[in-house]
């Protein structure tokens, strides 16, 4: 049995995967939500995957660390995936890779000195996986303005990350972004995109024959397997997806997500592909699905597992629930502020007043 731990807000990814893409795992994977933790838990001693670690509240991180430690005597070490004690937030991870000489760019928090920053930069949320929340910023004055505007829209300074742009475009102006999963001991290439935007997504990428053939060769050939294994090991990540930039032999880590979407989106491409191109894309996606399935199956022998009783302090559970309620209220406030901030008339006045009230970074 595989127990997949996830936040309530992030559970749709694994549930959609099990329902639509991996029905073979029915009965072999149970989804448990961090919000459902109770003072006494009766748990299987099979595999446990601790996902979405960056979504946990402080009390949640403490509880999950205790949960992991108390399961350790009853579970095989290779079946406890993502030790919370080894987890690093995105900023710490990017700094580690920069200091190790793996990345050529660095990341900064709002509270850091801006003196060492190399422009251009962009700003993103540290605990979210929604990409940049600004365009490229070319100087300190514009960075200060952008940070003030983001706070006016409800973004928390403590969750903002300033990231130096790493330009891996080739002589033709094309960017290449790759993605791969780690599921236990398995490295599973996901996709290789190319396009002309520095923050490359599927919708902005090239869907021509050459690009789709490159993608298929990447997924079937796993050309960066050993490098990926090293990067995941340095990050202390046993389960997750890495996004990274590629230019020839130069590889740069963008992020590692411990609760990734498992497979392509359900909606069809905005521009339908010709039959031959659709076949190339589907072959790559079929290879990806097979790799993910093999990784999950490797974690569950199918044999019956025992159980272990894990106890957590009731006060810790109460703290988790209180923090979850506060986080939900804050999220509602942020959504309200962002709607207000984006409004055509009230938003303009709100932006000017709010920006003046905010302290400078």
VOMAR-846333 format. One record per residue (C-alpha): z, x, y; residue number from 0. Coordinates in steps of 0.02 Angstrom, whole numbers, plus 32768, in hexadecimal, padded with zeros to 4 digits. Each point is the difference from the previous one (the first is absolute). Layout:
// VOMAR-846333
up: Z | east: X | north: Y | num: NUM
...
END
This chain:
// VOMAR-846333
up: 8000 | east: 8000 | north: 8000 | num: 0
up: 7FD7 | east: 803A | north: 80B0 | num: 1
up: 806F | east: 7FC5 | north: 808E | num: 2
up: 7FA5 | east: 8007 | north: 80A6 | num: 3
up: 8077 | east: 8001 | north: 8094 | num: 4
up: 7FB8 | east: 7FC5 | north: 80A6 | num: 5
up: 8030 | east: 7FA9 | north: 80A2 | num: 6
up: 7FE2 | east: 7F46 | north: 800D | num: 7
up: 7F80 | east: 801A | north: 808B | num: 8
up: 7FA2 | east: 8081 | north: 7F9A | num: 9
up: 8001 | east: 7FA9 | north: 7F58 | num: 10
up: 7F55 | east: 7FAD | north: 8016 | num: 11
up: 7FA4 | east: 80A0 | north: 7FD2 | num: 12
up: 8049 | east: 8019 | north: 7F52 | num: 13
up: 8002 | east: 7F45 | north: 7FDD | num: 14
up: 7F48 | east: 7FF0 | north: 802E | num: 15
up: 7FD6 | east: 8097 | north: 7F96 | num: 16
up: 8059 | east: 7FBA | north: 7F66 | num: 17
up: 7FB6 | east: 7F52 | north: 8016 | num: 18
up: 7F4C | east: 802D | north: 802B | num: 19
up: 7FD9 | east: 80B1 | north: 7FC8 | num: 20
up: 8074 | east: 802E | north: 7F70 | num: 21
up: 8029 | east: 7F67 | north: 7F97 | num: 22
up: 8013 | east: 807C | north: 7F6E | num: 23
up: 80A8 | east: 8030 | north: 804B | num: 24
up: 8046 | east: 7F4F | north: 7FF3 | num: 25
up: 80AC | east: 800B | north: 7FB4 | num: 26
up: 8007 | east: 80BC | north: 8019 | num: 27
up: 8026 | east: 8005 | north: 80BA | num: 28
up: 808B | east: 7FA2 | north: 8057 | num: 29
up: 8009 | east: 7FFC | north: 80BE | num: 30
up: 80AD | east: 800F | north: 804C | num: 31
up: 8020 | east: 7FEE | north: 80BA | num: 32
up: 807C | east: 806E | north: 805C | num: 33
up: 8040 | east: 7F67 | north: 805C | num: 34
up: 8037 | east: 7FB6 | north: 7F58 | num: 35
up: 807C | east: 808C | north: 7FDB | num: 36
up: 80AA | east: 7FBE | north: 7FC9 | num: 37
up: 80A6 | east: 8057 | north: 7FDF | num: 38
up: 7FDE | east: 8002 | north: 7F45 | num: 39
up: 7F54 | east: 801A | north: 7FB4 | num: 40
up: 7FC9 | east: 8000 | north: 7F4B | num: 41
up: 7F63 | east: 806B | north: 7FFB | num: 42
up: 7F84 | east: 803D | north: 7F7F | num: 43
up: 8007 | east: 80B9 | north: 7FDA | num: 44
up: 7F44 | east: 8013 | north: 7FFE | num: 45
up: 7F9A | east: 803B | north: 8095 | num: 46
up: 8035 | east: 7FDB | north: 80B2 | num: 47
up: 7F8B | east: 8015 | north: 8096 | num: 48
up: 8057 | east: 8004 | north: 80A9 | num: 49
up: 7F78 | east: 7FCF | north: 807C | num: 50
up: 7FFE | east: 7FD8 | north: 80BB | num: 51
up: 808D | east: 807A | north: 8022 | num: 52
up: 7FCE | east: 800B | north: 80B8 | num: 53
up: 801F | east: 7F45 | north: 8012 | num: 54
up: 80B8 | east: 8008 | north: 7FD1 | num: 55
up: 808D | east: 7FE7 | north: 807C | num: 56
up: 8089 | east: 8086 | north: 8006 | num: 57
up: 806F | east: 7F9C | north: 7F8A | num: 58
up: 7F69 | east: 7FE0 | north: 7F91 | num: 59
up: 7FDB | east: 80BA | north: 7FF2 | num: 60
up: 80B5 | east: 8021 | north: 7FD4 | num: 61
up: 8001 | east: 7F79 | north: 7F7B | num: 62
up: 7F5B | east: 8036 | north: 7FB2 | num: 63
up: 803C | east: 80B4 | north: 7FF8 | num: 64
up: 809C | east: 7FC8 | north: 7FA4 | num: 65
up: 7F96 | east: 7F91 | north: 7F8E | num: 66
up: 7F8F | east: 8093 | north: 7FD4 | num: 67
up: 8092 | east: 8074 | north: 7FDF | num: 68
up: 805B | east: 7F84 | north: 7F90 | num: 69
up: 7F63 | east: 7FDD | north: 7F9B | num: 70
up: 7FE0 | east: 80BA | north: 7FE5 | num: 71
up: 8076 | east: 8017 | north: 7F6B | num: 72
up: 7FAC | east: 7F71 | north: 7FA1 | num: 73
up: 7F48 | east: 801D | north: 802B | num: 74
up: 7F89 | east: 8090 | north: 7FDA | num: 75
up: 7FEA | east: 8069 | north: 809F | num: 76
up: 7F42 | east: 7FED | north: 7FFD | num: 77
up: 8014 | east: 7F42 | north: 8002 | num: 78
up: 8062 | east: 7FF8 | north: 80A3 | num: 79
up: 7F75 | east: 800A | north: 8080 | num: 80
up: 8022 | east: 802B | north: 80B8 | num: 81
up: 80AF | east: 8045 | north: 800E | num: 82
up: 8044 | east: 7FBB | north: 80A5 | num: 83
up: 805C | east: 80A4 | north: 801D | num: 84
up: 7F59 | east: 805B | north: 800A | num: 85
up: 7FA9 | east: 7F80 | north: 806D | num: 86
up: 7FC4 | east: 8039 | north: 80AC | num: 87
up: 7FC9 | east: 7F91 | north: 808E | num: 88
up: 7F4F | east: 801B | north: 8041 | num: 89
up: 8035 | east: 806E | north: 8091 | num: 90
up: 8069 | east: 8072 | north: 7F92 | num: 91
up: 7F75 | east: 8007 | north: 7F80 | num: 92
up: 7F7A | east: 8031 | north: 807E | num: 93
up: 8071 | east: 8084 | north: 804C | num: 94
up: 8024 | east: 8048 | north: 7F55 | num: 95
up: 7F46 | east: 800E | north: 7FD9 | num: 96
up: 7FE0 | east: 804F | north: 80AB | num: 97
up: 808B | east: 8080 | north: 7FEB | num: 98
up: 7FC3 | east: 8027 | north: 7F4F | num: 99
up: 7F52 | east: 8026 | north: 8043 | num: 100
up: 7FB1 | east: 7F6F | north: 7FA2 | num: 101
up: 7FD8 | east: 7F9C | north: 809D | num: 102
up: 7FBF | east: 804B | north: 80A1 | num: 103
up: 8045 | east: 7F72 | north: 806B | num: 104
up: 80B2 | east: 7FCB | north: 8026 | num: 105
up: 805C | east: 7F5E | north: 8025 | num: 106
up: 8089 | east: 7FDB | north: 807E | num: 107
up: 807E | east: 7F78 | north: 8023 | num: 108
up: 8019 | east: 7FB7 | north: 80AD | num: 109
up: 80A6 | east: 805B | north: 8011 | num: 110
up: 7FAE | east: 80AB | north: 7FE2 | num: 111
up: 7FC6 | east: 8075 | north: 8089 | num: 112
up: 7F4B | east: 7FE2 | north: 802E | num: 113
up: 7FE4 | east: 80B7 | north: 8030 | num: 114
up: 7FB5 | east: 8037 | north: 7F5A | num: 115
up: 7F8D | east: 7F6A | north: 7FE8 | num: 116
up: 7F47 | east: 8028 | north: 7FEF | num: 117
up: 7F91 | east: 7F76 | north: 8044 | num: 118
up: 7FAB | east: 7F8E | north: 7FD8 | num: 119
up: 8082 | east: 7F99 | north: 7FA5 | num: 120
up: 801A | east: 7F4D | north: 7FC8 | num: 121
up: 809C | east: 7F98 | north: 7FE3 | num: 122
up: 802A | east: 7FA1 | north: 7F62 | num: 123
up: 8097 | east: 7FAC | north: 7FB4 | num: 124
up: 8060 | east: 8071 | north: 7F8B | num: 125
up: 8034 | east: 7F7C | north: 7F81 | num: 126
up: 7F61 | east: 7F97 | north: 8002 | num: 127
up: 7F55 | east: 801D | north: 7FB3 | num: 128
up: 7F95 | east: 7FAB | north: 8084 | num: 129
up: 7FAF | east: 809C | north: 8048 | num: 130
up: 8001 | east: 8035 | north: 80B6 | num: 131
up: 8048 | east: 7F8A | north: 8083 | num: 132
up: 7FA8 | east: 805D | north: 808D | num: 133
up: 7F58 | east: 8052 | north: 801A | num: 134
up: 7FF1 | east: 80BB | north: 8019 | num: 135
up: 806E | east: 8041 | north: 808D | num: 136
up: 7FC9 | east: 809F | north: 8059 | num: 137
up: 8095 | east: 8030 | north: 806D | num: 138
up: 80BB | east: 7FF2 | north: 801D | num: 139
up: 7FF4 | east: 7F82 | north: 808E | num: 140
up: 7F97 | east: 7F89 | north: 7F98 | num: 141
up: 8077 | east: 8018 | north: 7F6D | num: 142
up: 8095 | east: 7FCE | north: 806B | num: 143
up: 7FA3 | east: 7F65 | north: 803C | num: 144
up: 7FCD | east: 7FD1 | north: 7F4F | num: 145
up: 80B2 | east: 8010 | north: 7FBF | num: 146
up: 8044 | east: 7F95 | north: 808D | num: 147
up: 7F7C | east: 7F7C | north: 7FDC | num: 148
up: 802A | east: 8001 | north: 7F47 | num: 149
up: 80B9 | east: 7FE6 | north: 8024 | num: 150
up: 7FCF | east: 7F72 | north: 8072 | num: 151
up: 7FA8 | east: 7FB0 | north: 7F6C | num: 152
up: 809E | east: 800A | north: 7F97 | num: 153
up: 7FE1 | east: 809F | north: 7F9E | num: 154
up: 80A0 | east: 8063 | north: 7FDF | num: 155
up: 7FFF | east: 80B2 | north: 8044 | num: 156
up: 805C | east: 803A | north: 7F63 | num: 157
up: 7F6E | east: 7FC4 | north: 7F96 | num: 158
up: 7F73 | east: 804D | north: 8065 | num: 159
up: 7FAB | east: 80A0 | north: 7FC9 | num: 160
up: 7F8E | east: 806D | north: 806A | num: 161
up: 7F7C | east: 8052 | north: 7F92 | num: 162
up: 7F89 | east: 808A | north: 8034 | num: 163
up: 7F4A | east: 7FDA | north: 7FD9 | num: 164
up: 7FB8 | east: 806B | north: 7F75 | num: 165
up: 7F44 | east: 7FFD | north: 801A | num: 166
up: 7FAD | east: 8019 | north: 7F58 | num: 167
up: 7F56 | east: 7FC1 | north: 8035 | num: 168
up: 7F6B | east: 8060 | north: 7FBC | num: 169
up: 7F6D | east: 8041 | north: 8069 | num: 170
up: 7FB0 | east: 7F54 | north: 7FF3 | num: 171
up: 809B | east: 7FAD | north: 8048 | num: 172
up: 8034 | east: 7FB1 | north: 7F5A | num: 173
up: 80B5 | east: 7FF0 | north: 7FC9 | num: 174
up: 8033 | east: 7FF8 | north: 7F48 | num: 175
up: 80A2 | east: 7FAD | north: 7FC9 | num: 176
up: 803C | east: 7FFD | north: 7F4D | num: 177
up: 8088 | east: 7FA1 | north: 7FA6 | num: 178
up: 8054 | east: 8016 | north: 7F56 | num: 179
up: 8090 | east: 7FB5 | north: 7F9F | num: 180
up: 808A | east: 8050 | north: 7F9B | num: 181
up: 8049 | east: 7F96 | north: 7F75 | num: 182
up: 807B | east: 806A | north: 7F9F | num: 183
up: 7F9E | east: 8095 | north: 7FBF | num: 184
up: 7F56 | east: 7FB2 | north: 8028 | num: 185
up: 7F99 | east: 802C | north: 809A | num: 186
up: 7F83 | east: 7F73 | north: 8020 | num: 187
up: 7F7B | east: 801A | north: 8086 | num: 188
up: 7FE5 | east: 7F61 | north: 8065 | num: 189
up: 7F71 | east: 801C | north: 807A | num: 190
up: 7FA4 | east: 8079 | north: 8071 | num: 191
up: 7FC4 | east: 7FB5 | north: 80A4 | num: 192
up: 7F90 | east: 8049 | north: 8084 | num: 193
up: 7FD8 | east: 7FC2 | north: 80AE | num: 194
up: 8002 | east: 802A | north: 80B9 | num: 195
up: 80AC | east: 7FC0 | north: 8030 | num: 196
up: 8095 | east: 8077 | north: 8002 | num: 197
up: 8071 | east: 7F7A | north: 7FB2 | num: 198
up: 7F90 | east: 7FCE | north: 7F71 | num: 199
up: 8012 | east: 7F5D | north: 7FA1 | num: 200
up: 7F8D | east: 7FAB | north: 7F83 | num: 201
up: 7FBC | east: 7F89 | north: 8083 | num: 202
up: 7FCB | east: 8091 | north: 8071 | num: 203
up: 7FBD | east: 806E | north: 7F75 | num: 204
up: 7F4F | east: 8024 | north: 7FC8 | num: 205
up: 7FC7 | east: 7F8C | north: 7F73 | num: 206
up: 7F59 | east: 8056 | north: 7FE1 | num: 207
up: 7FC6 | east: 8044 | north: 7F59 | num: 208
up: 8031 | east: 80B5 | north: 801F | num: 209
up: 80AF | east: 7FCF | north: 8039 | num: 210
up: 801C | east: 7F8E | north: 7F6A | num: 211
up: 7FC1 | east: 8086 | north: 7F88 | num: 212
up: 8078 | east: 807D | north: 804E | num: 213
up: 808B | east: 7F81 | north: 7FE9 | num: 214
up: 7FD4 | east: 7FE5 | north: 7F49 | num: 215
up: 7FFA | east: 80BC | north: 7FDF | num: 216
up: 80AA | east: 8013 | north: 8053 | num: 217
up: 8052 | east: 7F75 | north: 7F9B | num: 218
up: 7FB9 | east: 803A | north: 7F5A | num: 219
up: 8010 | east: 80BB | north: 801F | num: 220
up: 80AF | east: 800B | north: 804E | num: 221
up: 7FD1 | east: 80A2 | north: 805C | num: 222
up: 80A8 | east: 8016 | north: 8058 | num: 223
up: 8070 | east: 7FDA | north: 7F6C | num: 224
up: 8066 | east: 80A0 | north: 7FFF | num: 225
up: 8017 | east: 8001 | north: 80BD | num: 226
up: 8037 | east: 7F4A | north: 7FFB | num: 227
up: 807E | east: 8023 | north: 7F77 | num: 228
up: 804A | east: 808C | north: 806B | num: 229
up: 8008 | east: 7F92 | north: 809B | num: 230
up: 8054 | east: 7F70 | north: 7FA6 | num: 231
up: 807E | east: 807A | north: 7FB4 | num: 232
up: 802A | east: 8049 | north: 80AC | num: 233
up: 8017 | east: 7F4F | north: 8043 | num: 234
up: 8071 | east: 7FD0 | north: 7F6E | num: 235
up: 7F8F | east: 7F6C | north: 7FDC | num: 236
up: 7FE1 | east: 7FC5 | north: 7F4D | num: 237
up: 7FAD | east: 7F5C | north: 8030 | num: 238
up: 7F96 | east: 7FDC | north: 8098 | num: 239
up: 7F5A | east: 801D | north: 8056 | num: 240
up: 7FCD | east: 8090 | north: 806E | num: 241
up: 7F7F | east: 7FF4 | north: 808A | num: 242
up: 7FB6 | east: 80A6 | north: 8036 | num: 243
up: 7F70 | east: 804D | north: 8061 | num: 244
up: 7F77 | east: 8068 | north: 7FB1 | num: 245
up: 7F87 | east: 807E | north: 8048 | num: 246
up: 7FB9 | east: 8072 | north: 7F7B | num: 247
up: 8094 | east: 805E | north: 7FB6 | num: 248
up: 8073 | east: 7FCE | north: 808F | num: 249
up: 8079 | east: 7F73 | north: 7FD2 | num: 250
up: 8081 | east: 7FB4 | north: 8077 | num: 251
up: 8087 | east: 7F81 | north: 7FD5 | num: 252
up: 8001 | east: 7F62 | north: 806A | num: 253
up: 8089 | east: 7F9D | north: 7FA8 | num: 254
up: 8050 | east: 7FD0 | north: 7F5A | num: 255
up: 8026 | east: 7F47 | north: 7FE3 | num: 256
up: 8081 | east: 7FD6 | north: 7F79 | num: 257
up: 7FC9 | east: 7F49 | north: 7FFD | num: 258
up: 7F43 | east: 8005 | north: 800A | num: 259
up: 7F85 | east: 7F74 | north: 7FE5 | num: 260
up: 7FC3 | east: 8013 | north: 7F4D | num: 261
up: 7F45 | east: 7FF0 | north: 8005 | num: 262
up: 7F7D | east: 7FC2 | north: 807B | num: 263
up: 8019 | east: 7F64 | north: 806A | num: 264
up: 7FCF | east: 7F59 | north: 7FB7 | num: 265
up: 7F8A | east: 7FD2 | north: 808C | num: 266
up: 7F49 | east: 8039 | north: 7FEF | num: 267
up: 7FB6 | east: 8080 | north: 8078 | num: 268
up: 7FD4 | east: 7FBA | north: 80AD | num: 269
up: 7F4D | east: 8038 | north: 7FE0 | num: 270
up: 7FCA | east: 7FDA | north: 7F4C | num: 271
up: 7FBD | east: 8098 | north: 7FA3 | num: 272
up: 7F58 | east: 8008 | north: 7FA9 | num: 273
up: 800E | east: 7FEC | north: 7F41 | num: 274
up: 7FEA | east: 80BA | north: 7FDD | num: 275
up: 8084 | east: 8032 | north: 807F | num: 276
up: 8076 | east: 7F78 | north: 7FC3 | num: 277
up: 7FF1 | east: 804A | north: 7F51 | num: 278
up: 8034 | east: 80AD | north: 8040 | num: 279
up: 8096 | east: 7FB6 | north: 8059 | num: 280
up: 8036 | east: 7F97 | north: 7F6B | num: 281
up: 7FF3 | east: 8094 | north: 7F89 | num: 282
up: 8075 | east: 8063 | north: 806F | num: 283
up: 8079 | east: 7F6E | north: 800E | num: 284
up: 7FFD | east: 7FE4 | north: 7F44 | num: 285
up: 802C | east: 80B8 | north: 7FE7 | num: 286
up: 8090 | east: 7FEE | north: 807C | num: 287
up: 8044 | east: 7F66 | north: 7FAA | num: 288
up: 7FF8 | east: 8054 | north: 7F56 | num: 289
up: 805D | east: 8098 | north: 8043 | num: 290
up: 808B | east: 7F98 | north: 804D | num: 291
up: 8013 | east: 7F9A | north: 7F62 | num: 292
up: 800C | east: 809D | north: 7F96 | num: 293
up: 8085 | east: 8045 | north: 8074 | num: 294
up: 806C | east: 7F65 | north: 7FF4 | num: 295
up: 7FE9 | east: 7FF2 | north: 7F44 | num: 296
up: 803B | east: 80B4 | north: 7FED | num: 297
up: 80A8 | east: 7FCD | north: 8048 | num: 298
up: 8020 | east: 7F7B | north: 7F7D | num: 299
up: 7FF8 | east: 8028 | north: 7F47 | num: 300
up: 800E | east: 7F49 | north: 7FD3 | num: 301
up: 809F | east: 8020 | north: 7F9D | num: 302
up: 809D | east: 7F9E | north: 8027 | num: 303
up: 8072 | east: 8055 | north: 807D | num: 304
up: 80B9 | east: 7FF1 | north: 8015 | num: 305
up: 805F | east: 7FC5 | north: 8098 | num: 306
up: 8079 | east: 804E | north: 8079 | num: 307
up: 807F | east: 7FAE | north: 8071 | num: 308
up: 7FFE | east: 8040 | north: 80B3 | num: 309
up: 8086 | east: 7FCF | north: 807C | num: 310
up: 7FF1 | east: 8009 | north: 80BD | num: 311
up: 8087 | east: 7FE6 | north: 8082 | num: 312
up: 8002 | east: 7F4B | north: 803E | num: 313
up: 8015 | east: 8041 | north: 80B2 | num: 314
up: 7F5E | east: 8062 | north: 7FEE | num: 315
up: 7FA4 | east: 7F64 | north: 7FC7 | num: 316
up: 8046 | east: 7FA3 | north: 8097 | num: 317
up: 7FC1 | east: 808A | north: 8073 | num: 318
up: 7F52 | east: 7FF5 | north: 7FB3 | num: 319
up: 7FF8 | east: 7F45 | north: 801F | num: 320
up: 803F | east: 8011 | north: 80B3 | num: 321
up: 7F83 | east: 808B | north: 8026 | num: 322
up: 7F73 | east: 7F9B | north: 7FB2 | num: 323
up: 8029 | east: 7F6B | north: 806F | num: 324
up: 8004 | east: 806E | north: 809B | num: 325
up: 7F5C | east: 8052 | north: 7FD1 | num: 326
up: 7FAF | east: 7F55 | north: 7FEA | num: 327
up: 803E | east: 7FC6 | north: 80AA | num: 328
up: 7FC0 | east: 809F | north: 8051 | num: 329
up: 7F56 | east: 7FEA | north: 7FAE | num: 330
up: 7FF6 | east: 7F4F | north: 8048 | num: 331
up: 802E | east: 8042 | north: 80AC | num: 332
up: 7F7D | east: 8089 | north: 7FF5 | num: 333
up: 7F79 | east: 7F82 | north: 7FD3 | num: 334
up: 8033 | east: 7F95 | north: 8095 | num: 335
up: 7FFE | east: 8095 | north: 8077 | num: 336
up: 7F56 | east: 8038 | north: 7FC1 | num: 337
up: 7FB7 | east: 7F53 | north: 801A | num: 338
up: 804C | east: 7FFB | north: 80AE | num: 339
up: 7FC6 | east: 80AF | north: 8028 | num: 340
up: 7F4E | east: 7FD9 | north: 7FCC | num: 341
up: 7FF2 | east: 7F62 | north: 8067 | num: 342
up: 7F7D | east: 8000 | north: 808C | num: 343
up: 8070 | east: 7FCA | north: 8092 | num: 344
up: 80B7 | east: 8004 | north: 7FD0 | num: 345
up: 7FDE | east: 809A | north: 7F98 | num: 346
up: 7FBF | east: 8061 | north: 8096 | num: 347
up: 809C | east: 7FDB | north: 8066 | num: 348
up: 8071 | east: 801D | north: 7F69 | num: 349
up: 7FB1 | east: 80AB | north: 7FE0 | num: 350
up: 8019 | east: 803B | north: 80B2 | num: 351
up: 80B5 | east: 7FC6 | north: 800D | num: 352
up: 8034 | east: 8039 | north: 7F53 | num: 353
up: 7FB1 | east: 80AC | north: 8013 | num: 354
up: 8066 | east: 801F | north: 809E | num: 355
up: 80A2 | east: 7FD4 | north: 7FA7 | num: 356
up: 7FE2 | east: 8077 | north: 7F70 | num: 357
up: 8047 | east: 80B0 | north: 8005 | num: 358
up: 7F81 | east: 808C | north: 7FF9 | num: 359
up: 7FF2 | east: 805E | north: 7F5B | num: 360
END
